[in-house]
Amino acid sequence: MDISIVGLGPTGCFLALALARRGHRITVVERDRGPVAGRWTRRGVVQFHQPHGIRTQVVDALRAELPDMLEVVRSAGGQVLPAPGSEDVRLGIRRSVYESVFWDAVRADARIEVLPTTARDASYAADGRVTLVTDHGVVTSDLVLNATGRARFLDDRRAPGLDADPGIAYASRQYQVAERGLAAFADGQAVSGTLPGYSVMLFRQDSDVVSTLFVHESADDEFAVIRLPSAYDAVTAAVPALASLMRPESVRPISPVHVGRRMRNVYRGRLTEADEDVTPGVVHVGDAQFSPSPMNGRGMATSLLQARHLIDLVEAGHDVLTMARMFDEWCRAEMLPWFHVQVADDVSLVRQWHGLDLEVDGRLPPSVIAKAHADDEHYRETINHYLDMRLPPSVLIPMEPATRAKLASGWRPPFADGPSRAELLRTARAALT
Ligand SMILES: Cc1cc2nc3c(=O)[nH]c(=O)nc-3n(C[C@H](O)[C@H](O)[C@H](O)COP(=O)(O)OP(=O)(O)OC[C@H]3O[C@@H](n4cnc5c(N)ncnc54)[C@H](O)[C@@H]3O)c2cc1C
C-alpha cells in the first residue's frame, strides 16, 4: 500500500518503520524541522522535556516489530529496567533521547520519504485514493494515518469526543548521577509517593540521568515558586523519599525546572454523534485517538498498542473504509475503558491530596481499589496484571464491596512521609531569602 503518515512522534515513527519493513511505501509529513544547533525545542509537544515512565507494552512492541531498535535504544544509554512488583519491564530513557533515536532511524531508512511540512487537510476520492494537502503541495496515497497527537489536524471535521481536565500540573528536573552515587539507584525502583497536597516521583532514565517530578493542582498558583531552581532543590531535599537519593554530592542538575500544564485526558472516536464518518481514508492513531492524562504513564503504551493493532488490520488486507471502522471499534473496546478509569483516578488523586471522600460519581476509583488490596493474597495477582495493563479495568469491579468495607473501617490510602503542601511551600519560599 501507499501510506502517508502525518506526525513523527513515538506513534508515527513506530508505524513508519514497521510498515516500511513490511513492504509498504511510506511518506511521512512532519512539521517539526528537528534539532537546531543541538537544541530541540519540539514546539507543540509539551511533554517533550517531561519525564516518561515507559511501560512494557512499548518494549513488547519494539521486540515484535523493530527488535534492532531496542538495541539502538540501549546503545543510546536507554535501560530496560525491572518494573516494581511485577514481571514486566520499563524502558528508562529521556523522551528527547528516545525521539532522537527514532528520528535518526526513520531518516536513515531509504524506504521512507520524509516531507518537512505541515499537513492541513485530507480528502477521500471515489477511486479510493486519499489526497493529503500540505503547505508544500499534495500527496496522494491509499491510506493516511493521523499520528499528530493532540495537535489540531482535521480538528474542525472530527467529533469533539470526551475531554477531561485532570486539574494537575507538573514541575520536573533532570539530574546526572555521579558514579559514586549510582549504587543508591541500582535496584531500578522508581519512587512514587502521595503526600498531603501533592505527589512526587523519581524516574530512572538513560545514561545515569534521573528526573524528579512534583505534581500539584494546576489551580494552585502558589506552587509556581518551585519553578525557581533553588526552591526546587530545597523541596527535593525536604521530601524523604527523594532526599535519600538526591544527595547533592551524588547528583548534579542538568536542566532547568520544566513546567507542564494543560494536561488533558482525551478520547476521540472517528464517528460523529450522527454516526457519520467525516474523515474517510484517514485513521487517527496514538494520542490523536486516545490521549490519557499522564498520571499513570499510559500514553506511549496505549499509542503503541493501537499502532500494533492497526498494523494487523493493514496486513489483513481489509479495504481502507472497513479497516478504519474496525480500528475504531477496537479502540472503543480496548482504549476507552482506560479513559474512564483515568478520569476517576485523576479526580480521586486531587481528593486524596485534600483528605476528601474518594468516591467519584458513586464508584470507587481503580487506584483506590488497587491500593486497598495491594497486600491481599486473594487479589494481588489480578491487581498487578491490571496495573501492568494486561487485564482491563473491569477486573477490579468485583473488589469494590471489599474496598468499601475497608474504607468504612477507617482505612485510607496512606500518605508517604514528608511535609504537607503548606510546609513544603514554606520551605520553598525560605530557600529564596
Ligand atoms: C506531561 C506529560 C507526561 C507524559 N508522561 C508519560 C509517561 O510517563 N509515560 C507514557 O507512556 N506517556 C506519557 N505521556 C504521553 C505521551 O507523551 C504520548 O502518549 C505520546 O507523545 C503520543 O505520541 P504520538 O506520536 O501519538 O503524538 P505526539 O508525541 O504528540 O507527536 C505528534 C507529532 O505530530 C507532529 N504534527 C502535529 N501536527 C502536525 C501537522 N498538522 N502536520 C505535520 N506534523 C504534525 C508533531 O510535530 C509531532 O511530531 C505524557 C504526556 C504528557 C502531556
The ligand as an SDF file (V2000), in Angstrom:
LIG
                    3D

 53 58  0  0  0  0  0  0  0  0999 V2000
    3.1740   15.9250   30.7240 C   0  0  0  0  0  0  0  0  0  0  0  0
    3.0340   14.5920   30.0530 C   0  0  0  0  0  0  0  0  0  0  0  0
    3.7010   13.4980   30.5980 C   0  0  0  0  0  0  0  0  0  0  0  0
    3.5930   12.2490   29.9950 C   0  0  0  0  0  0  0  0  0  0  0  0
    4.1720   11.1730   30.6000 N   0  0  0  0  0  0  0  0  0  0  0  0
    4.0730    9.9550   30.0350 C   0  0  0  0  0  0  0  0  0  0  0  0
    4.6680    8.8170   30.6440 C   0  0  0  0  0  0  0  0  0  0  0  0
    5.2490    8.8970   31.7270 O   0  0  0  0  0  0  0  0  0  0  0  0
    4.5610    7.6170   30.0050 N   0  0  0  0  0  0  0  0  0  0  0  0
    3.8870    7.4910   28.8240 C   0  0  0  0  0  0  0  0  0  0  0  0
    3.8260    6.3830   28.2860 O   0  0  0  0  0  0  0  0  0  0  0  0
    3.2850    8.5540   28.2390 N   0  0  0  0  0  0  0  0  0  0  0  0
    3.3690    9.7610   28.8090 C   0  0  0  0  0  0  0  0  0  0  0  0
    2.7630   10.8320   28.2110 N   0  0  0  0  0  0  0  0  0  0  0  0
    2.0330   10.6250   26.9590 C   0  0  0  0  0  0  0  0  0  0  0  0
    2.9580   10.5190   25.7380 C   0  0  0  0  0  0  0  0  0  0  0  0
    3.8440   11.6060   25.7180 O   0  0  0  0  0  0  0  0  0  0  0  0
    2.0910   10.4910   24.4840 C   0  0  0  0  0  0  0  0  0  0  0  0
    1.2490    9.3610   24.5980 O   0  0  0  0  0  0  0  0  0  0  0  0
    2.9140   10.3880   23.1900 C   0  0  0  0  0  0  0  0  0  0  0  0
    3.5910   11.5780   22.9330 O   0  0  0  0  0  0  0  0  0  0  0  0
    1.9930   10.1170   21.9970 C   0  0  0  0  0  0  0  0  0  0  0  0
    2.7530   10.0800   20.8310 O   0  0  0  0  0  0  0  0  0  0  0  0
    2.1230   10.4740   19.4130 P   0  0  0  0  0  0  0  0  0  0  0  0
    3.2000   10.1470   18.4480 O   0  0  0  0  0  0  0  0  0  0  0  0
    0.7980    9.8560   19.2560 O   0  0  0  0  0  0  0  0  0  0  0  0
    1.9030   12.0670   19.4750 O   0  0  0  0  0  0  0  0  0  0  0  0
    2.9550   13.2450   19.6770 P   0  0  0  0  0  0  0  0  0  0  0  0
    4.0860   12.8120   20.5100 O   0  0  0  0  0  0  0  0  0  0  0  0
    2.1780   14.4210   20.1350 O   0  0  0  0  0  0  0  0  0  0  0  0
    3.5470   13.5370   18.2230 O   0  0  0  0  0  0  0  0  0  0  0  0
    2.7930   14.2190   17.2370 C   0  0  0  0  0  0  0  0  0  0  0  0
    3.7040   14.6180   16.0900 C   0  0  0  0  0  0  0  0  0  0  0  0
    2.8980   15.1820   15.0520 O   0  0  0  0  0  0  0  0  0  0  0  0
    3.5200   16.3710   14.5560 C   0  0  0  0  0  0  0  0  0  0  0  0
    2.4350   17.1920   13.9800 N   0  0  0  0  0  0  0  0  0  0  0  0
    1.3690   17.7030   14.6380 C   0  0  0  0  0  0  0  0  0  0  0  0
    0.5340   18.3190   13.7810 N   0  0  0  0  0  0  0  0  0  0  0  0
    1.0740   18.2000   12.5470 C   0  0  0  0  0  0  0  0  0  0  0  0
    0.6780   18.6030   11.2330 C   0  0  0  0  0  0  0  0  0  0  0  0
   -0.5020   19.2560   11.0330 N   0  0  0  0  0  0  0  0  0  0  0  0
    1.4860   18.3230   10.1900 N   0  0  0  0  0  0  0  0  0  0  0  0
    2.6510   17.6460   10.3830 C   0  0  0  0  0  0  0  0  0  0  0  0
    3.0870   17.2290   11.6000 N   0  0  0  0  0  0  0  0  0  0  0  0
    2.3000   17.4870   12.6610 C   0  0  0  0  0  0  0  0  0  0  0  0
    4.2000   16.9550   15.7890 C   0  0  0  0  0  0  0  0  0  0  0  0
    5.2240   17.8610   15.4430 O   0  0  0  0  0  0  0  0  0  0  0  0
    4.7290   15.6800   16.4520 C   0  0  0  0  0  0  0  0  0  0  0  0
    5.9720   15.3150   15.9070 O   0  0  0  0  0  0  0  0  0  0  0  0
    2.8250   12.0980   28.8170 C   0  0  0  0  0  0  0  0  0  0  0  0
    2.1550   13.1980   28.2650 C   0  0  0  0  0  0  0  0  0  0  0  0
    2.2320   14.4240   28.8910 C   0  0  0  0  0  0  0  0  0  0  0  0
    1.4790   15.5960   28.3030 C   0  0  0  0  0  0  0  0  0  0  0  0
  1  2  1  0
  2  3  1  0
  2 52  2  0
  3  4  2  0
  4  5  1  0
  4 50  1  0
  5  6  2  0
  6  7  1  0
  6 13  1  0
  7  8  2  0
  7  9  1  0
  9 10  1  0
 10 11  2  0
 10 12  1  0
 12 13  2  0
 13 14  1  0
 14 15  1  0
 14 50  1  0
 15 16  1  0
 16 17  1  0
 16 18  1  0
 18 19  1  0
 18 20  1  0
 20 21  1  0
 20 22  1  0
 22 23  1  0
 23 24  1  0
 24 25  2  0
 24 26  1  0
 24 27  1  0
 27 28  1  0
 28 29  2  0
 28 30  1  0
 28 31  1  0
 31 32  1  0
 32 33  1  0
 33 34  1  0
 33 48  1  0
 34 35  1  0
 35 36  1  0
 35 46  1  0
 36 37  1  0
 36 45  1  0
 37 38  2  0
 38 39  1  0
 39 40  1  0
 39 45  2  0
 40 41  1  0
 40 42  2  0
 42 43  1  0
 43 44  2  0
 44 45  1  0
 46 47  1  0
 46 48  1  0
 48 49  1  0
 50 51  2  0
 51 52  1  0
 52 53  1  0
M  END
$$$$
